[in-house]
Amino acid sequence: MTRRAGRNRRRLLEREAELAAADEALCELAGLNPDDSEPAERPRGALLAFAGPAGLGKTTLLAEVRRRAAAKGCTVLSARGGDQEQRVAFHVARQLIQPQLAGSSDAALRLQLGSWYAIVGPALGLCTAEAGAPPDPQGLRDGLDWVLTHLAVQRAPLVLVLDDAHWADPESLSWLAAFAPRAEELPMLLVVAYRPDELPDHAQQFRGLPGRAGHRPIDLEPLTAPAVGRLVREQLGDHADDAFCRECWAVTAGNPFEAIELTAKVRDRGLEPNEAGAHLLRDLAAAVKGSGLVARLERLGSSTVRLAWAGAVLGTEIPPALAASVAGLGAEEAADAADRLRDARILTGSDTLEFVHPLIATAVYRAIPDAVRVALHGQAAWSVVDAGLGSTAAARHLMETHPEGDPWVVQHLRAAARETLRAGAPDAARRHLARALREPPACEDRAAVLFELGCASLLTEPATTVNHLRAALEEPIADPALRQGIVYRLSQVLAHSDRLGEASDTLAREARLTTDPRTRLRMQAEKFMWDAFRADEPDSPARSRRLARLADRLTGRDLTERYIIGLRAWDATLRAEPAAVALSHAERALEGGLGWAAEDRGFEVPVLVALTFLYADRPGRAEELFAAGTAEFERQGWRGAHLSFAYTLLAYIRFRRGRLAEAEDFVRAGLRLAERVGPRTPVEWYALGTLVEVLLARGRLDEAVQVALDHDFGEPFPAAVTFPDSQTVYGELLLARGRPKEAAVELAAAGRRLDPRGMRNPAWCPWQLHLALAEAHDAPDRAREIALDAVHRARRYATASAIGQALRVAAEVSGGTERTGFLEEAVYHLERSPAGYELARAVVDLGTHLRRTGRPQEAAEHLYRGLEAAGQCGADGLVDSARDELAAAGLRPRRLRAIETDALTARERTAAVLTAQGRDAAMVATALHLDEQAVTRLLSAVYRKVGTDRAGLAEALGDGLTDTLEAPHGR
C-alpha cells in the first residue's frame, strides 16, 4: 500500500499549482498559515473546482487532496458520479452523507435529524418513507442543506470531495450546485472535478465555481514532454532514452492515464525503451482505449468478457457475486475471470470490484452488442431484486430494456416510482412511470399508472399532469376510489394552473355521474372551493345560496362536511354578512379539526377559515391557526408554494395588526419561495400584492414601485381571486404615485368584477375606499357617495376595524364638521379593534384636521399619540407626517418610546380581565382608579397586543382569565 501510494503521488507531475491551491484552501480551512507556522486570522471555507478531459489525472489529484485533508485532521466526505448511476436519484448525496450517519440507531438518527428525519432520511437511504404526501423537491433540498451544514459545523473542518461531477445524478447535482456558494460561509472546503464537455444542462452552475475564491475553475493541462519522460522512467527505468520518451508523449498527447497504461504495455511486452522500439508505441497506445482495449479484452476469453460486460452494466462498486449472477457464471469461474481482469488492469479490488478508470468502463460498456446489453440489463434487474436490493435498484436497469408487456417490469417500475417520489425525487419517479406506460401495463392497470404519472409530474409539469389525468379518465376504471382520486387531483392541478373554470366543470361533470352520496358531497365541496376563487364565476349569488342551505344542515361529522361549513364562513365574510355569523361557522368548521397538509386535500379551506378570523378582528386566532398550519407544511417538507402562501398570509395578518416591519420580513421570505415556483403564478401574486401594501404603509413608495417593475406586477391580472386583490393593490399603487385617473380606472374595474359576485366586504377588499380617494379631486360628490356606501357595508359586517377604516376615508373626502365627526367616530371604533396601523392613521388624521381648523391644543394630544403609534407600527412615512404637523403647530415632537411588546402590563391585564368578565368602561375605571378615556386607551393596547376585539377577549385570554378571576385587580 505504501509503494502504491507513493507511486500515485509521483504521478502528480506538473500539478504543483493545483496542489498549492488545495494546500492554501486547506490551511485556511484549518485556521493555519500555508507554512503551518502560526495560526491564521480565522478558519475560512472555500470552493475549489478542477476541470479537464478524461484521463488528465483529476481522480489522482482528488485522492491526494483527500490524503492531505485527512493529514490536517479534516473530516472528509467523498463521492463519485458514475456513468451508469446518473439516473439513480440521490446516488451522490448518499455516498457523501450516508457513511456519516448510517451507523446510528433509528432513535439516534431521529435525534440527530430532528424534524428533518422523515424528509431527508428516505432520500439518503437511512429510513423508509412514512405515509403521507411526499416532500416537494425544494423542501428536500433545504433539508439536505441543513444536514450538510450541521455536519460542517459539528465535524469541522470538513472537506467534501466530488469526483466525476458530470456523471452525478440530477437530484444530487442540482442540490450541490445550489449549496456550493454557502461553503465559503462554513468551515467547509468543497472540491469538485468534472469534464467540462460532458457537464449536463442542469449543472451549469458548476461552470461558475471558482478554482479559488474569485477565479474561474482550474483547467488541468496535458503533461509536457519532460513530465511524460519522468513518468516513463519511473515506470520503466532510467535507461529509457529521450527519443522513446518523446514518442510516448506524442502518442498519448500528454494524457497521464494513457501514458501510464502505455508504459505498462511496454513492460508487459518486454520492449526495450529505446529509439529502436519507439515505432511500436503507436500500436500499443491504440490498445489502451477504444477498439484496442476491446480487442485486448476479447483475447482473455468469453467468460472474462461476460464478467467485464456485467461489471460495466452494474456500474461502480460492483459486488462480485452480483456480477457473476448477471454474467451467468459460477463462483469459481467468476473468480478466475476477475483475476484475469485484474491482471489486465481492467478491474481492481476484491470484495468490491471497480474499473481501473472510467474510460475503461465506458469503452467496455459501449462495446457490448446492443441486444446483449439490453439482455444484460434485464438480467441485472432480476439479479438485483433476487439479492434483496429492491425495486429502486432494479429500476435503472429496467429503464434500459425493451418494452415487452411484462407485468413484472411494470410492477417494479411502479414500486420504484413510489419509493423515489416519497424520497422527494418526482422527476425520477416520472421517468420510471413513463417507461412503465410504454411496457405497456395491463388494460385494467393503465388508468392507475397514468394517475401515478400525473401525480409525479404535478410539481414540475402541471400541463403534462393535466394530460395524463385526463387520459386516465378515458380508460376503463373499475375502482371508484381510483376514479375519484383522479378527478380530485385533476381539479387541483387545473386550479393551481389558474384554470379554475375547468376545475369547477370537471367536478360538476363527475358529481352528476357518481351514485355515492358522500362522494357527491365531497365533489360539491371541492367545486364550492374552486368557485370561491374564481373571478369569472357566472352566478356567484346562486352558488352562495346553495352553499348556505347545504352548510346550515350539516353537522360537521367528517372532513368534507367541515370543509363545506368552512367555505360557508368564508362566503359570509366576502359578502359582508355580520362577522358574528362568519365566526360561528368558522368555529363549527374547526370543532372536528382541519388538517393543512392532508395528502388528498388542498390547504385552501383551512386557510380561508383562518382568514375569516383575521377579517373579523381576531388576528391573534388567525395567527395561531397559521402557526399550526405552517408547522405542518414544514414537517411534511413542503417548502415551495405551500410554505410561500403560509409566510405571505402570515405577513398579511401582521400587516393588518399594524406590525409592518415583521410583515415585511415574512412577505419577503414568502416572495423568495414564490420566485422558486415561477413568475406570475398565484403564489407570486399573493406575495407581491402584500409586499406592495406593506411598503406603501411604511412610506417607501419608491421601493414599492421598484418591486412592481421588477416582477411585472400589473395587467393582465390572474383569473384566481387573491388576497389582497391584485388589481386593487395595483390601483392603490397608482394612487400613491400621484396618478389618480389611472388608479380610478383600475379600481372601478375591480369593483365591476367583484360586486356582481357579491364580494362586498370592504374589510376584505377596500377597492371602494381607494376609488373614493382617486375620485375626490375631479368628482367629489361621487367620491363621497362611494365612501359612504363603503361605510354602510362595513357597518353591516360590524367589525370595529372595517367601520373605522371606512369612516377615516369618508372623512378624507368630506369637509367641515362632517369630517370631524367621521374622524372622531373612526378613532372610537379603531380604538376597539386590533388594527394598530389604521388607528395610527386615524389619530394622525384627526390631529391634522384639528390643527388646520384652529384647535391646536386638542390637535397636539392626537398628533403626539399618533406619532408614537406610527413609530410602534414601523410606519415611517406616517411618523414623518405627524412630525411635520407638530412642527407646523409650533410643537416639538417627543422622543419616541421603545416599541411595545406583546406582553400585557399589569394594568392592561387587569383591564382586560375585568372587560372580559363583562364590566363596562366605567366599572373598570373605578376599579383601576382611572378615568374612562385612560381605560379606553389601555384596552386599545390590549386589543392590538392580544389580536382581538372585545367580543373575542375572553377566549383570547384563556387560562389567564381563569387565573385572574380570584384577583381581578391584578398584581
Buried (B, 14 or more C-beta within 10 A) or exposed (E): EEEEEEEBEEBBBBBEEBBEBBBBBBBBBBBBBEEEEEEBEEBBBBBBBBBBBBBBBBBBBBBBBBEBBEEBEBBBBBBBBBBBBBBBBBBBBBBBBBEBBEEBEEEEBBEBBEEBBBBBBBBBBBBEBEEBBBBBBBBBBBBBBBBBBBBBEEBBBBBBBBBBBBBBBBBBBBBBBBBBBBBBEBBBBBBBBBBBEBBBEBBEBBBEBBBBEEEEBBBBEBBEBBBBBBBBBBBBEEEBBEBBBBBBBBBBBBBBBBBBBBBBBBEEEEBEBEEEBBEBBEEBBBBBBBEBBBEBBEEBEEBBBBBBBBBBBBBBEBBBEBBBBBBBBEEEBBBBBBEBBBEBBBBEBEEEBBBBBBBBBBBBBEBBEEEEBBBBBBBBBBBBBEBEEBBBBBBBBBBBBEEEEBEEBBBBBBBBBBBBBBBBBBBBBBBBBBBBBEBBBEEEBBBBBBBBBBBBBBBEBBEBBBBBBBBBBEBEBEEEEBBBBBBBBBBBBBBBBBBBBBBBBBBBEBBEEBEEEEBBBBBBBBBBBBBBBBBEBEEBEEBBEEBBEBBEEBEBEEBBBBBBBBBBBBBBBBBBBBBEBBBBBBBBBBEBEBEBBBEEBBBBBBBBBBBBBBBBBBBBBBBBBBEBBBBBBBBBBBBBBBBBBBBBBBBBBBBBBBBBBBBBBBBBBBBEBBBBBEEBBBBBBBBBBBBBBBBBBBBBBEBBBEBBEEBEBBEEBBBBBBBBBBBBBBBBBBBBBEBBEBBBBBBBBBBEBBEEBBBBBBBBBBBBBBBBBBBBEEBBEBBBBBBBBBBEBBBBBBBBBBBBBBBBBBBBBBEEEEBBBBBBBBBBBBBBBBBBBBBBBBBBBBBBBBBEBEBBEEBBEBBBBBBBBBBBBBBBBBBEBBBEBBEBBEBEBEEEEEEBEEEBBEBBBBBBBBBBBEBEBEBBBEBBEBEEEBBBBBBBBBBBBBBBBBBBBBBBBEEBBEEBEEEEEBE
